[in-house]
Structure formats: C-alpha cells, structure tokens
Amino acid sequence: MKKRLNINPQVYDDLRSIRDYISEDSPVNADKVIRELVAAIDRLPDMPEIGANLQNKVRQKTRYKYLLKYNYATLYYVGEEYIYVTLILHTSRDLSALRLVEPEER
C-alpha cells in the first residue's frame, strides 16, 4: 500500500523563507527552486527510500532520511502508514547538531 504524506507545518514556513531569500536576487530562480523542492516531496510516496540516511550525518541513531536539492536538505521519516516530512534546511547548517524525534504512528 502506498504511504501518505504527513507534512509538518514547519516545512511550509521553510519553503516561504527559502523563496523569500532567493527572491532577493532572482524571483524566477526562487520559483524554480520551490517548484522542484515541492515536486521532490510529492514523489516520496512513490519512492520513499530514495533519500540518503541521515544517521551518517548526525550524532544520534535515527531512521530519518534526507533529499538534497539545490543545497537544501528535506528531512523525512518513513513510518508504517505515513511519510513524515519534517523540515527543509540549507546544507550549510550543521546537520550533526540536529536533535530529531521520530514521530509515532497514529
């Protein structure tokens, strides 16, 4: 059975911030980046295991994965019924400092 997306509201804030930041230099590029980030998220139900294991980048054991697109990492967790998309951040941030809590299935 295909898993459904469960998107944290923080992701929408992250997308707005990314768009606003890139728009300062290029509104056209901002729209392109946001479209492609959203498209990558929308593909997750078809290919939930496509991302890299975040455990290789952080100081904690985790089942989170991440997708890289335009220097932005989309963090997500594959549960039994859902794919939880948690946040999007620039790869210049220290991923090893993240403290992630894996969501519980509902």
Biopython code that builds the backbone (N, CA, C, O; Angstrom):
import numpy as np
from Bio.PDB.StructureBuilder import StructureBuilder

atoms = [
    (1, "MET", "N", (0.834, -1.182, 0.000)),
    (1, "MET", "CA", (0.000, 0.000, 0.000)),
    (1, "MET", "C", (0.884, 1.253, 0.000)),
    (1, "MET", "O", (1.866, 1.339, 0.738)),
    (2, "LYS", "N", (0.522, 2.196, -0.823)),
    (2, "LYS", "CA", (1.265, 3.455, -0.927)),
    (2, "LYS", "C", (1.100, 4.269, 0.361)),
    (2, "LYS", "O", (-0.008, 4.435, 0.870)),
    (3, "LYS", "N", (2.216, 4.768, 0.870)),
    (3, "LYS", "CA", (2.186, 5.583, 2.084)),
    (3, "LYS", "C", (1.722, 6.995, 1.752)),
    (3, "LYS", "O", (1.924, 7.483, 0.640)),
    (4, "ARG", "N", (1.102, 7.639, 2.725)),
    (4, "ARG", "CA", (0.637, 9.010, 2.545)),
    (4, "ARG", "C", (1.630, 9.975, 3.173)),
    (4, "ARG", "O", (2.374, 9.622, 4.089)),
    (5, "LEU", "N", (1.625, 11.204, 2.661)),
    (5, "LEU", "CA", (2.497, 12.242, 3.208)),
    (5, "LEU", "C", (1.861, 12.886, 4.430)),
    (5, "LEU", "O", (0.658, 13.147, 4.452)),
    (6, "ASN", "N", (2.666, 13.136, 5.431)),
    (6, "ASN", "CA", (2.273, 13.913, 6.597)),
    (6, "ASN", "C", (3.325, 15.020, 6.705)),
    (6, "ASN", "O", (4.456, 14.777, 7.126)),
    (7, "ILE", "N", (2.935, 16.230, 6.321)),
    (7, "ILE", "CA", (3.896, 17.321, 6.227)),
    (7, "ILE", "C", (3.764, 18.237, 7.434)),
    (7, "ILE", "O", (2.695, 18.786, 7.701)),
    (8, "ASN", "N", (4.852, 18.391, 8.150)),
    (8, "ASN", "CA", (4.916, 19.288, 9.301)),
    (8, "ASN", "C", (4.689, 20.718, 8.811)),
    (8, "ASN", "O", (5.260, 21.108, 7.792)),
    (9, "PRO", "N", (3.867, 21.513, 9.512)),
    (9, "PRO", "CA", (3.665, 22.909, 9.106)),
    (9, "PRO", "C", (4.969, 23.695, 8.980)),
    (9, "PRO", "O", (5.029, 24.669, 8.231)),
    (10, "GLN", "N", (5.998, 23.292, 9.691)),
    (10, "GLN", "CA", (7.297, 23.961, 9.598)),
    (10, "GLN", "C", (7.841, 23.934, 8.171)),
    (10, "GLN", "O", (8.541, 24.858, 7.758)),
    (11, "VAL", "N", (7.524, 22.881, 7.416)),
    (11, "VAL", "CA", (8.001, 22.753, 6.043)),
    (11, "VAL", "C", (7.489, 23.914, 5.190)),
    (11, "VAL", "O", (8.223, 24.440, 4.353)),
    (12, "TYR", "N", (6.244, 24.310, 5.397)),
    (12, "TYR", "CA", (5.681, 25.429, 4.626)),
    (12, "TYR", "C", (6.382, 26.739, 4.990)),
    (12, "TYR", "O", (6.631, 27.578, 4.124)),
    (13, "ASP", "N", (6.694, 26.906, 6.265)),
    (13, "ASP", "CA", (7.469, 28.084, 6.678)),
    (13, "ASP", "C", (8.861, 28.065, 6.058)),
    (13, "ASP", "O", (9.365, 29.096, 5.615)),
    (14, "ASP", "N", (9.479, 26.882, 6.030)),
    (14, "ASP", "CA", (10.807, 26.751, 5.426)),
    (14, "ASP", "C", (10.766, 27.120, 3.945)),
    (14, "ASP", "O", (11.643, 27.830, 3.455)),
    (15, "LEU", "N", (9.751, 26.639, 3.239)),
    (15, "LEU", "CA", (9.630, 26.941, 1.811)),
    (15, "LEU", "C", (9.442, 28.439, 1.570)),
    (15, "LEU", "O", (10.023, 28.998, 0.640)),
    (16, "ARG", "N", (8.635, 29.083, 2.401)),
    (16, "ARG", "CA", (8.444, 30.538, 2.267)),
    (16, "ARG", "C", (9.751, 31.280, 2.512)),
    (16, "ARG", "O", (10.083, 32.214, 1.782)),
    (17, "SER", "N", (10.483, 30.872, 3.523)),
    (17, "SER", "CA", (11.763, 31.519, 3.834)),
    (17, "SER", "C", (12.768, 31.344, 2.703)),
    (17, "SER", "O", (13.484, 32.280, 2.346)),
    (18, "ILE", "N", (12.815, 30.148, 2.147)),
    (18, "ILE", "CA", (13.723, 29.876, 1.028)),
    (18, "ILE", "C", (13.343, 30.743, -0.169)),
    (18, "ILE", "O", (14.201, 31.375, -0.786)),
    (19, "ARG", "N", (12.051, 30.768, -0.492)),
    (19, "ARG", "CA", (11.582, 31.589, -1.617)),
    (19, "ARG", "C", (11.924, 33.059, -1.391)),
    (19, "ARG", "O", (12.425, 33.726, -2.297)),
    (20, "ASP", "N", (11.658, 33.563, -0.193)),
    (20, "ASP", "CA", (11.933, 34.971, 0.099)),
    (20, "ASP", "C", (13.420, 35.286, -0.031)),
    (20, "ASP", "O", (13.793, 36.324, -0.579)),
    (21, "TYR", "N", (14.259, 34.401, 0.465)),
    (21, "TYR", "CA", (15.709, 34.622, 0.418)),
    (21, "TYR", "C", (16.215, 34.647, -1.028)),
    (21, "TYR", "O", (16.950, 35.554, -1.420)),
    (22, "ILE", "N", (15.816, 33.645, -1.814)),
    (22, "ILE", "CA", (16.293, 33.572, -3.199)),
    (22, "ILE", "C", (15.698, 34.704, -4.035)),
    (22, "ILE", "O", (16.353, 35.218, -4.941)),
    (23, "SER", "N", (14.473, 35.087, -3.738)),
    (23, "SER", "CA", (13.798, 36.157, -4.490)),
    (23, "SER", "C", (14.522, 37.494, -4.408)),
    (23, "SER", "O", (14.369, 38.340, -5.289)),
    (24, "GLU", "N", (15.303, 37.687, -3.363)),
    (24, "GLU", "CA", (16.057, 38.933, -3.248)),
    (24, "GLU", "C", (16.988, 39.118, -4.450)),
    (24, "GLU", "O", (17.222, 40.242, -4.893)),
    (25, "ASP", "N", (17.512, 38.013, -4.968)),
    (25, "ASP", "CA", (18.399, 38.066, -6.137)),
    (25, "ASP", "C", (17.688, 37.704, -7.429)),
    (25, "ASP", "O", (17.952, 38.291, -8.479)),
    (26, "SER", "N", (16.777, 36.723, -7.348)),
    (26, "SER", "CA", (16.154, 36.245, -8.584)),
    (26, "SER", "C", (14.788, 35.596, -8.303)),
    (26, "SER", "O", (14.729, 34.434, -7.900)),
    (27, "PRO", "N", (13.706, 36.329, -8.511)),
    (27, "PRO", "CA", (12.368, 35.742, -8.317)),
    (27, "PRO", "C", (12.126, 34.518, -9.206)),
    (27, "PRO", "O", (11.443, 33.579, -8.799)),
    (28, "VAL", "N", (12.680, 34.531, -10.404)),
    (28, "VAL", "CA", (12.499, 33.395, -11.316)),
    (28, "VAL", "C", (13.159, 32.147, -10.739)),
    (28, "VAL", "O", (12.556, 31.074, -10.727)),
    (29, "ASN", "N", (14.394, 32.282, -10.262)),
    (29, "ASN", "CA", (15.082, 31.141, -9.654)),
    (29, "ASN", "C", (14.384, 30.683, -8.381)),
    (29, "ASN", "O", (14.334, 29.486, -8.096)),
    (30, "ALA", "N", (13.846, 31.623, -7.617)),
    (30, "ALA", "CA", (13.133, 31.268, -6.386)),
    (30, "ALA", "C", (11.954, 30.357, -6.709)),
    (30, "ALA", "O", (11.756, 29.332, -6.057)),
    (31, "ASP", "N", (11.180, 30.733, -7.711)),
    (31, "ASP", "CA", (10.035, 29.910, -8.102)),
    (31, "ASP", "C", (10.473, 28.531, -8.574)),
    (31, "ASP", "O", (9.834, 27.529, -8.253)),
    (32, "LYS", "N", (11.556, 28.479, -9.331)),
    (32, "LYS", "CA", (12.063, 27.196, -9.835)),
    (32, "LYS", "C", (12.491, 26.289, -8.687)),
    (32, "LYS", "O", (12.135, 25.110, -8.657)),
    (33, "VAL", "N", (13.249, 26.832, -7.747)),
    (33, "VAL", "CA", (13.731, 26.035, -6.619)),
    (33, "VAL", "C", (12.561, 25.502, -5.796)),
    (33, "VAL", "O", (12.544, 24.327, -5.432)),
    (34, "ILE", "N", (11.587, 26.357, -5.503)),
    (34, "ILE", "CA", (10.439, 25.924, -4.704)),
    (34, "ILE", "C", (9.643, 24.846, -5.439)),
    (34, "ILE", "O", (9.249, 23.847, -4.837)),
    (35, "ARG", "N", (9.406, 25.042, -6.729)),
    (35, "ARG", "CA", (8.684, 24.027, -7.509)),
    (35, "ARG", "C", (9.395, 22.676, -7.442)),
    (35, "ARG", "O", (8.751, 21.639, -7.284)),
    (36, "GLU", "N", (10.711, 22.692, -7.560)),
    (36, "GLU", "CA", (11.457, 21.429, -7.562)),
    (36, "GLU", "C", (11.534, 20.794, -6.175)),
    (36, "GLU", "O", (11.517, 19.569, -6.054)),
    (37, "LEU", "N", (11.617, 21.607, -5.141)),
    (37, "LEU", "CA", (11.580, 21.049, -3.777)),
    (37, "LEU", "C", (10.234, 20.388, -3.506)),
    (37, "LEU", "O", (10.175, 19.288, -2.956)),
    (38, "VAL", "N", (9.161, 21.061, -3.894)),
    (38, "VAL", "CA", (7.811, 20.509, -3.692)),
    (38, "VAL", "C", (7.623, 19.252, -4.541)),
    (38, "VAL", "O", (7.036, 18.278, -4.069)),
    (39, "ALA", "N", (8.105, 19.256, -5.766)),
    (39, "ALA", "CA", (7.988, 18.078, -6.630)),
    (39, "ALA", "C", (8.718, 16.880, -6.024)),
    (39, "ALA", "O", (8.230, 15.752, -6.097)),
    (40, "ALA", "N", (9.879, 17.123, -5.429)),
    (40, "ALA", "CA", (10.632, 16.030, -4.792)),
    (40, "ALA", "C", (9.840, 15.445, -3.620)),
    (40, "ALA", "O", (9.812, 14.229, -3.429)),
    (41, "ILE", "N", (9.202, 16.313, -2.843)),
    (41, "ILE", "CA", (8.376, 15.846, -1.728)),
    (41, "ILE", "C", (7.188, 15.052, -2.258)),
    (41, "ILE", "O", (6.852, 13.999, -1.717)),
    (42, "ASP", "N", (6.559, 15.548, -3.303)),
    (42, "ASP", "CA", (5.396, 14.868, -3.878)),
    (42, "ASP", "C", (5.728, 13.487, -4.436)),
    (42, "ASP", "O", (4.849, 12.630, -4.526)),
    (43, "ARG", "N", (6.983, 13.265, -4.811)),
    (43, "ARG", "CA", (7.402, 11.952, -5.333)),
    (43, "ARG", "C", (7.682, 10.932, -4.227)),
    (43, "ARG", "O", (7.792, 9.738, -4.509)),
    (44, "LEU", "N", (7.797, 11.374, -3.000)),
    (44, "LEU", "CA", (8.162, 10.462, -1.914)),
    (44, "LEU", "C", (7.223, 9.261, -1.753)),
    (44, "LEU", "O", (7.712, 8.160, -1.501)),
    (45, "PRO", "N", (5.902, 9.419, -1.887)),
    (45, "PRO", "CA", (5.061, 8.221, -1.751)),
    (45, "PRO", "C", (5.386, 7.132, -2.774)),
    (45, "PRO", "O", (5.182, 5.949, -2.501)),
    (46, "ASP", "N", (5.889, 7.519, -3.944)),
    (46, "ASP", "CA", (6.248, 6.532, -4.962)),
    (46, "ASP", "C", (7.634, 5.930, -4.733)),
    (46, "ASP", "O", (7.903, 4.798, -5.134)),
    (47, "MET", "N", (8.512, 6.702, -4.081)),
    (47, "MET", "CA", (9.894, 6.244, -3.861)),
    (47, "MET", "C", (10.368, 6.669, -2.469)),
    (47, "MET", "O", (11.277, 7.493, -2.365)),
    (48, "PRO", "N", (9.779, 6.132, -1.400)),
    (48, "PRO", "CA", (10.114, 6.607, -0.055)),
    (48, "PRO", "C", (11.557, 6.342, 0.375)),
    (48, "PRO", "O", (12.061, 7.017, 1.274)),
    (49, "GLU", "N", (12.208, 5.403, -0.229)),
    (49, "GLU", "CA", (13.576, 5.060, 0.184)),
    (49, "GLU", "C", (14.643, 5.772, -0.639)),
    (49, "GLU", "O", (15.825, 5.447, -0.530)),
    (50, "ILE", "N", (14.244, 6.734, -1.455)),
    (50, "ILE", "CA", (15.187, 7.405, -2.364)),
    (50, "ILE", "C", (16.237, 8.234, -1.622)),
    (50, "ILE", "O", (17.355, 8.387, -2.115)),
    (51, "GLY", "N", (15.907, 8.763, -0.467)),
    (51, "GLY", "CA", (16.824, 9.649, 0.248)),
    (51, "GLY", "C", (17.993, 8.926, 0.884)),
    (51, "GLY", "O", (17.995, 7.704, 1.030)),
    (52, "ALA", "N", (18.991, 9.718, 1.260)),
    (52, "ALA", "CA", (20.162, 9.179, 1.962)),
    (52, "ALA", "C", (19.858, 9.072, 3.454)),
    (52, "ALA", "O", (19.008, 9.795, 3.973)),
    (53, "ASN", "N", (20.544, 8.182, 4.128)),
    (53, "ASN", "CA", (20.346, 8.016, 5.571)),
    (53, "ASN", "C", (20.964, 9.179, 6.331)),
    (53, "ASN", "O", (22.155, 9.457, 6.194)),
    (54, "LEU", "N", (20.158, 9.849, 7.122)),
    (54, "LEU", "CA", (20.635, 10.985, 7.904)),
    (54, "LEU", "C", (21.582, 10.541, 9.011)),
    (54, "LEU", "O", (22.417, 11.322, 9.467)),
    (55, "GLN", "N", (21.455, 9.307, 9.439)),
    (55, "GLN", "CA", (22.298, 8.794, 10.519)),
    (55, "GLN", "C", (23.784, 8.946, 10.193)),
    (55, "GLN", "O", (24.610, 9.035, 11.101)),
    (56, "ASN", "N", (24.123, 8.975, 8.921)),
    (56, "ASN", "CA", (25.520, 9.147, 8.519)),
    (56, "ASN", "C", (26.019, 10.571, 8.738)),
    (56, "ASN", "O", (27.222, 10.822, 8.656)),
    (57, "LYS", "N", (25.102, 11.514, 9.017)),
    (57, "LYS", "CA", (25.467, 12.928, 9.162)),
    (57, "LYS", "C", (25.245, 13.495, 10.562)),
    (57, "LYS", "O", (25.712, 14.596, 10.853)),
    (58, "VAL", "N", (24.552, 12.777, 11.425)),
    (58, "VAL", "CA", (24.205, 13.301, 12.751)),
    (58, "VAL", "C", (24.812, 12.453, 13.856)),
    (58, "VAL", "O", (25.343, 11.367, 13.619)),
    (59, "ARG", "N", (24.719, 12.979, 15.066)),
    (59, "ARG", "CA", (25.330, 12.299, 16.217)),
    (59, "ARG", "C", (24.333, 11.457, 16.996)),
    (59, "ARG", "O", (24.522, 11.221, 18.190)),
    (60, "GLN", "N", (23.307, 11.016, 16.357)),
    (60, "GLN", "CA", (22.325, 10.187, 17.038)),
    (60, "GLN", "C", (21.833, 9.106, 16.092)),
    (60, "GLN", "O", (21.898, 9.242, 14.870)),
    (61, "LYS", "N", (21.344, 8.041, 16.683)),
    (61, "LYS", "CA", (20.769, 6.976, 15.865)),
    (61, "LYS", "C", (19.387, 7.438, 15.428)),
    (61, "LYS", "O", (18.572, 7.853, 16.252)),
    (62, "THR", "N", (19.130, 7.365, 14.135)),
    (62, "THR", "CA", (17.855, 7.816, 13.604)),
    (62, "THR", "C", (17.531, 7.076, 12.324)),
    (62, "THR", "O", (18.416, 6.590, 11.620)),
    (63, "ARG", "N", (16.248, 7.001, 12.041)),
    (63, "ARG", "CA", (15.811, 6.409, 10.776)),
    (63, "ARG", "C", (15.418, 7.491, 9.772)),
    (63, "ARG", "O", (14.879, 7.181, 8.710)),
    (64, "TYR", "N", (15.683, 8.753, 10.097)),
    (64, "TYR", "CA", (15.380, 9.840, 9.158)),
    (64, "TYR", "C", (16.233, 9.692, 7.899)),
    (64, "TYR", "O", (17.338, 9.150, 7.924)),
    (65, "LYS", "N", (15.684, 10.188, 6.816)),
    (65, "LYS", "CA", (16.379, 10.255, 5.540)),
    (65, "LYS", "C", (16.354, 11.712, 5.091)),
    (65, "LYS", "O", (15.641, 12.539, 5.660)),
    (66, "TYR", "N", (17.137, 12.009, 4.069)),
    (66, "TYR", "CA", (17.093, 13.361, 3.533)),
    (66, "TYR", "C", (17.295, 13.331, 2.026)),
    (66, "TYR", "O", (18.007, 12.489, 1.478)),
    (67, "LEU", "N", (16.632, 14.296, 1.375)),
    (67, "LEU", "CA", (16.791, 14.516, -0.061)),
    (67, "LEU", "C", (17.561, 15.803, -0.247)),
    (67, "LEU", "O", (17.287, 16.787, 0.441)),
    (68, "LEU", "N", (18.507, 15.822, -1.149)),
    (68, "LEU", "CA", (19.248, 17.045, -1.457)),
    (68, "LEU", "C", (18.784, 17.610, -2.786)),
    (68, "LEU", "O", (18.675, 16.896, -3.783)),
    (69, "LYS", "N", (18.513, 18.901, -2.776)),
    (69, "LYS", "CA", (18.123, 19.609, -3.996)),
    (69, "LYS", "C", (18.533, 21.056, -3.819)),
    (69, "LYS", "O", (18.094, 21.711, -2.874)),
    (70, "TYR", "N", (19.372, 21.567, -4.717)),
    (70, "TYR", "CA", (19.806, 22.969, -4.677)),
    (70, "TYR", "C", (20.374, 23.365, -3.305)),
    (70, "TYR", "O", (20.042, 24.435, -2.795)),
    (71, "ASN", "N", (21.190, 22.554, -2.724)),
    (71, "ASN", "CA", (21.810, 22.824, -1.415)),
    (71, "ASN", "C", (20.805, 22.887, -0.268)),
    (71, "ASN", "O", (21.096, 23.469, 0.777)),
    (72, "TYR", "N", (19.640, 22.301, -0.451)),
    (72, "TYR", "CA", (18.646, 22.211, 0.619)),
    (72, "TYR", "C", (18.383, 20.740, 0.914)),
    (72, "TYR", "O", (18.229, 19.928, 0.002)),
    (73, "ALA", "N", (18.334, 20.413, 2.191)),
    (73, "ALA", "CA", (18.055, 19.049, 2.623)),
    (73, "ALA", "C", (16.625, 18.986, 3.154)),
    (73, "ALA", "O", (16.268, 19.702, 4.090)),
    (74, "THR", "N", (15.821, 18.131, 2.553)),
    (74, "THR", "CA", (14.460, 17.876, 3.035)),
    (74, "THR", "C", (14.530, 16.639, 3.908)),
    (74, "THR", "O", (14.861, 15.556, 3.425)),
    (75, "LEU", "N", (14.221, 16.788, 5.192)),
    (75, "LEU", "CA", (14.299, 15.681, 6.132)),
    (75, "LEU", "C", (12.947, 15.007, 6.264)),
    (75, "LEU", "O", (11.916, 15.666, 6.393)),
    (76, "TYR", "N", (12.969, 13.681, 6.230)),
    (76, "TYR", "CA", (11.727, 12.926, 6.354)),
    (76, "TYR", "C", (11.980, 11.575, 7.013)),
    (76, "TYR", "O", (13.111, 11.095, 7.094)),
    (77, "TYR", "N", (10.893, 10.985, 7.478)),
    (77, "TYR", "CA", (10.913, 9.721, 8.185)),
    (77, "TYR", "C", (9.839, 8.828, 7.583)),
    (77, "TYR", "O", (8.702, 9.265, 7.402)),
    (78, "VAL", "N", (10.177, 7.606, 7.277)),
    (78, "VAL", "CA", (9.225, 6.664, 6.700)),
    (78, "VAL", "C", (8.639, 5.817, 7.823)),
    (78, "VAL", "O", (9.338, 5.028, 8.458)),
    (79, "GLY", "N", (7.328, 6.000, 8.055)),
    (79, "GLY", "CA", (6.622, 5.224, 9.062)),
    (79, "GLY", "C", (5.830, 4.095, 8.421)),
    (79, "GLY", "O", (5.966, 3.819, 7.229)),
    (80, "GLU", "N", (5.005, 3.451, 9.226)),
    (80, "GLU", "CA", (4.196, 2.342, 8.718)),
    (80, "GLU", "C", (3.162, 2.799, 7.691)),
    (80, "GLU", "O", (2.994, 2.166, 6.649)),
    (81, "GLU", "N", (2.466, 3.906, 7.991)),
    (81, "GLU", "CA", (1.410, 4.392, 7.104)),
    (81, "GLU", "C", (1.758, 5.705, 6.421)),
    (81, "GLU", "O", (1.225, 6.020, 5.357)),
    (82, "TYR", "N", (2.646, 6.463, 7.030)),
    (82, "TYR", "CA", (2.939, 7.805, 6.550)),
    (82, "TYR", "C", (4.418, 8.005, 6.254)),
    (82, "TYR", "O", (5.285, 7.296, 6.765)),
    (83, "ILE", "N", (4.667, 8.982, 5.421)),
    (83, "ILE", "CA", (5.998, 9.543, 5.255)),
    (83, "ILE", "C", (5.921, 10.918, 5.897)),
    (83, "ILE", "O", (5.206, 11.796, 5.414)),
    (84, "TYR", "N", (6.653, 11.102, 6.978)),
    (84, "TYR", "CA", (6.629, 12.353, 7.727)),
    (84, "TYR", "C", (7.718, 13.283, 7.198)),
    (84, "TYR", "O", (8.908, 13.008, 7.357)),
    (85, "VAL", "N", (7.313, 14.367, 6.578)),
    (85, "VAL", "CA", (8.260, 15.366, 6.087)),
    (85, "VAL", "C", (8.363, 16.412, 7.190)),
    (85, "VAL", "O", (7.375, 17.066, 7.527)),
    (86, "THR", "N", (9.560, 16.569, 7.751)),
    (86, "THR", "CA", (9.737, 17.336, 8.977)),
    (86, "THR", "C", (10.222, 18.754, 8.762)),
    (86, "THR", "O", (9.656, 19.691, 9.323)),
    (87, "LEU", "N", (11.272, 18.933, 7.951)),
    (87, "LEU", "CA", (11.803, 20.269, 7.736)),
    (87, "LEU", "C", (12.697, 20.300, 6.516)),
    (87, "LEU", "O", (13.124, 19.268, 6.000)),
    (88, "ILE", "N", (12.969, 21.520, 6.071)),
    (88, "ILE", "CA", (13.902, 21.745, 4.965)),
    (88, "ILE", "C", (14.915, 22.767, 5.451)),
    (88, "ILE", "O", (14.544, 23.820, 5.970)),
    (89, "LEU", "N", (16.192, 22.455, 5.284)),
    (89, "LEU", "CA", (17.206, 23.406, 5.707)),
    (89, "LEU", "C", (18.369, 23.419, 4.740)),
    (89, "LEU", "O", (18.600, 22.455, 4.009)),
    (90, "HIS", "N", (19.094, 24.515, 4.744)),
    (90, "HIS", "CA", (20.248, 24.667, 3.864)),
    (90, "HIS", "C", (21.364, 23.761, 4.354)),
    (90, "HIS", "O", (21.552, 23.576, 5.557)),
    (91, "THR", "N", (22.091, 23.206, 3.416)),
    (91, "THR", "CA", (23.144, 22.257, 3.790)),
    (91, "THR", "C", (24.346, 22.914, 4.464)),
    (91, "THR", "O", (25.227, 22.219, 4.970)),
    (92, "SER", "N", (24.390, 24.239, 4.477)),
    (92, "SER", "CA", (25.470, 24.899, 5.208)),
    (92, "SER", "C", (25.251, 24.812, 6.719)),
    (92, "SER", "O", (26.170, 25.055, 7.501)),
    (93, "ARG", "N", (24.039, 24.468, 7.119)),
    (93, "ARG", "CA", (23.748, 24.276, 8.540)),
    (93, "ARG", "C", (24.423, 23.000, 9.021)),
    (93, "ARG", "O", (24.659, 22.078, 8.240)),
    (94, "ASP", "N", (24.723, 22.956, 10.285)),
    (94, "ASP", "CA", (25.389, 21.802, 10.882)),
    (94, "ASP", "C", (24.355, 20.707, 11.156)),
    (94, "ASP", "O", (23.672, 20.735, 12.180)),
    (95, "LEU", "N", (24.246, 19.760, 10.252)),
    (95, "LEU", "CA", (23.276, 18.685, 10.429)),
    (95, "LEU", "C", (23.582, 17.828, 11.651)),
    (95, "LEU", "O", (22.674, 17.237, 12.235)),
    (96, "SER", "N", (24.839, 17.755, 12.039)),
    (96, "SER", "CA", (25.197, 16.923, 13.188)),
    (96, "SER", "C", (24.647, 17.487, 14.495)),
    (96, "SER", "O", (24.576, 16.770, 15.492)),
    (97, "ALA", "N", (24.257, 18.759, 14.504)),
    (97, "ALA", "CA", (23.707, 19.373, 15.720)),
    (97, "ALA", "C", (22.205, 19.122, 15.875)),
    (97, "ALA", "O", (21.627, 19.456, 16.910)),
    (98, "LEU", "N", (21.582, 18.547, 14.875)),
    (98, "LEU", "CA", (20.139, 18.299, 14.953)),
    (98, "LEU", "C", (19.813, 17.265, 16.017)),
    (98, "LEU", "O", (20.537, 16.287, 16.201)),
    (99, "ARG", "N", (18.715, 17.500, 16.708)),
    (99, "ARG", "CA", (18.178, 16.520, 17.657)),
    (99, "ARG", "C", (16.786, 16.177, 17.163)),
    (99, "ARG", "O", (15.843, 16.947, 17.348)),
    (100, "LEU", "N", (16.662, 15.029, 16.540)),
    (100, "LEU", "CA", (15.415, 14.658, 15.888)),
    (100, "LEU", "C", (14.628, 13.655, 16.717)),
    (100, "LEU", "O", (15.185, 12.729, 17.306)),
    (101, "VAL", "N", (13.331, 13.862, 16.744)),
    (101, "VAL", "CA", (12.429, 12.931, 17.411)),
    (101, "VAL", "C", (11.629, 12.237, 16.321)),
    (101, "VAL", "O", (10.999, 12.882, 15.484)),
    (102, "GLU", "N", (11.665, 10.947, 16.345)),
    (102, "GLU", "CA", (10.915, 10.213, 15.330)),
    (102, "GLU", "C", (9.459, 10.184, 15.725)),
    (102, "GLU", "O", (9.126, 9.809, 16.849)),
    (103, "PRO", "N", (8.578, 10.577, 14.806)),
    (103, "PRO", "CA", (7.146, 10.625, 15.121)),
    (103, "PRO", "C", (6.577, 9.245, 15.356)),
    (103, "PRO", "O", (7.086, 8.248, 14.844)),
    (104, "GLU", "N", (5.518, 9.202, 16.135)),
    (104, "GLU", "CA", (4.831, 7.945, 16.381)),
    (104, "GLU", "C", (3.687, 7.826, 15.392)),
    (104, "GLU", "O", (3.065, 8.819, 15.013)),
    (105, "GLU", "N", (3.423, 6.601, 14.983)),
    (105, "GLU", "CA", (2.300, 6.362, 14.071)),
    (105, "GLU", "C", (0.999, 6.636, 14.799)),
    (105, "GLU", "O", (0.872, 6.403, 16.001)),
    (106, "ARG", "N", (0.050, 7.131, 14.049)),
    (106, "ARG", "CA", (-1.272, 7.413, 14.621)),
    (106, "ARG", "C", (-2.219, 6.290, 14.325)),
    (106, "ARG", "O", (-3.383, 6.342, 14.724)),
]
sb = StructureBuilder()
sb.init_structure("model")
sb.init_model(0)
sb.init_chain("A")
sb.init_seg("    ")
for serial, (resi, resn, name, xyz) in enumerate(atoms, 1):
    if name == "N":
        sb.init_residue(resn, " ", resi, " ")
    sb.init_atom(name, np.array(xyz, "f"), 0.0, 1.0, " ", f" {name:<3s}", serial, name[0])
structure = sb.get_structure()
